[in-house]
Amino acid sequence: MKRLFDTPAGKRAFALSALAVFAVCCIGSCADESEPTGVGPQHPYGIVVASEGCKLFDKPAEDFDAPSNRDCVAWTYGADGTLALKHVNAGFNCCPGALTADITISDDAITIVEHEQMNGCRCLCLFDVRYKVFKLPAGTYTIRFVELYELGDPPLAVTVDLASNPTGSFCVPRTHYPWYEPSGSRPEPQGRLVRASGCGGDPSLTDDDTYATDLSCVEWRLSEGGVLRLRHLNAGFNCCAEIGADISVEEGLITIVEHESGPPCDCLCLYDIEYEFAGIPAGTHRVRFVELYTSSEDELLDFPVDFSVYPAGVQCAYRTHYPWGYSSSLPEDEARLAVMQREIVDFIGVPSCGAVGDCRHIGIGSKPCGGPWSYLIYSAATIDEHELRSRVLRYNAWNHGMNRRYGLVSTCDVAPEPRPGCVGGVCADLDAGPR
């Protein structure tokens, strides 16, 4: 009697995800490269075997290697059904923690989705990662790697008949960081549109209601790996749009010209669009969005930011017309604002300190006449400052929208800035007198 996975239909239906963890610092083998005895499944399965990097390209390679502008896979298939794979010049964070992979094997494809445990350093570099697939019948397979930092480049994928070509290699060129020309030159910065969610977008993504729908906002975050991610929230497009963007990065200006194609519907709605950039140099940049359905009276999403000083943040622009709009009341918005403030205060918690340099302050709120309503004191030793700033900027954006929405006014006096200091192990305003 044939088992299910021995039948063609069973092979097509079967897909195994194998997760294997190993130490990044390992040079050479991090695991026994022979097949585990008595524990492995009876159908094909794969494991991560070893890794080495960050690569300096300063010593001769022991086996197949490639220059620093190539992303490659080398394979060797044995008579016992074992396939050894080496992913050469795989891009990861310089301090990735544990590297893992989801390895899926079907009747004609081997797919390896690579992961890193963390973005521990503000840089990327190249690694060699070894895999083994056991109990693999001879035949033709498409071997494909899904990588973290390929940034829309052609995938590393090759179709090979292991029976007639049991050994070989295949490479694709890479033109952006962390890949680079052997001479050491760095390519120009570049970006791509990653995905769209919301009305007519990717249904697997949850719409973000952090911002009122009369605001068009941009959140940014520069990852520890040096990849800049932008999210354009409440972007206006046709309800049936195929969304695209022309992206340019030059002389400190990041320009995103959004456009749409496809048969239109008789309506507009709001989307959340995600973008990703690599190779953005340090310093101040201007981010400029050119949107389809803004009017001459609208505020522009066009702002300067120094990503080295503010690696995370928010910028919003108020919108006054369809498809933007907001149906609420001042009491409801005030209640929402109060909840957001409590969450920020809870996030700060007890601002414990060990030195005066731990204690800092941040303005919160958006007065109609300009400036913050007040200041919060926090300890840089106990919280993530970038996360705090993002939360406060979201709060300020909501407050700014309320000012515009309801025509709120305020005095134009300036809230006094506190003088933070460490008093008895807790941050406090030194100008506020005894507690």
C-alpha positions, 0 to 999 in steps of 0.5 A: 500500500502506498503512503499518501506522500508517495503518490503524485497528489500527495507530493503536491499537497505536502509542504513541510516547514522546518525551522532550525536555529544556529549560532551566528558566531559559528565558523564552519559547522554549527550542527551535525551535517549528517541526517539525524537518525531515528528522528527525521520524517520519512518524507523530504525535509531540510535543516540549517547547518552552518553560517559564517560572516560578516564576510570581509573578502580578505582571504581565499575561499575554501570552496565556491565563493563569489564577489561581493556584488553577487548573490549565489547558491551552490549545490551538491546532490548525493546518491543517498538523496541528500542535497547540500546547499550553500547560500553565498553572500546572503544579506543580514544585519551585522548582529542578527542573533540567531539566523533561521529559515522556513524550508518548504519542499514540494514535488517540484520546488524547494523554497527557503525563507530566511529570517534573523532574530534581531537587528542588533547593529546599525549595519548590514553585511554578507554571510554564507549559510549552509543547508541540507535537504534529506530524502529528496528524490532525484528530479527537477526542482526550482530552488528559491531563496526569499531574502530579507534585504533584496529590495525588489531585485530578481530573486535568487532562484534556479531550476535544476535537474539534480539527476543530470546536474548533481553539482553546480552554482547560480548567481544573480547580480545585486546593486545595492547595500549590503552588496557592493562592487569589489572595488568598494564603490557603493551604489546609489540609494534606491527605494520601492513600494512594498504593499498597499492595505486598506480600501481595495488593498491587501486584505490580509493587512489590518487598516491602521486607525491611529490617525483620523481620516482627515489627516494624511500622515507619514510614519518613518523608521530607520531600522538598525540594519540601515533600511528606511521604511515609510508608511503613507497612512490615509493616502487617497486613491481610486477604490479600484486602483492599482497603486504605483509610485515613481521614487527618486533619491537625489541630493538629500531629496526623497521624492515619491510621486504616487499614481494609479492605473487600472479600470476605475470605480466611481469612488475614492477611498483611503489606503495605507502604503508602505515603502522601503529604502536602502542606502540612504546616507546619514544627514538631513533629507527632505521627504516629498510626497506628490499625491493624486487627489490633493487640492491647492488649499491642502497642506503638503506632505513635504518635510525635512528630517535628519534620520540620524537624529530622529530615526523614527517619527511622524509627519501629518497634513490636514485634508478638507475634502473627499475622500478624506473626512471624519465623523465624530464629535469634540467630546469623543475626540477629547476622550480619545486624546485623553486615552492616548495621553494616559498610554504615553504616561504609562509608557514612561512609567517611573523615570528612574535615573542614575545620572542627570544625563538620563533625564530629558523632556519632550513637548506634548500637544499642539496648541492652535497658536503653535507649540506644545501644551506642556512637557513630559519628563522621562528617563532615557535609561528606562525607555526607548526614546524613539518609540516615545517620540513616535507616540507623542507625535501621533498624539500631537497629530491627533491634537492638530487635527482637532484644532483644524476640525473644530476651529479651536483657539488658544493663547499664544503664550509659550509653555515653560520648558522644565529643567530635568534632573535626577533627584533621589534616583527619579527624574524631576523638574529642578525648577518645580521646587521641592516635591 
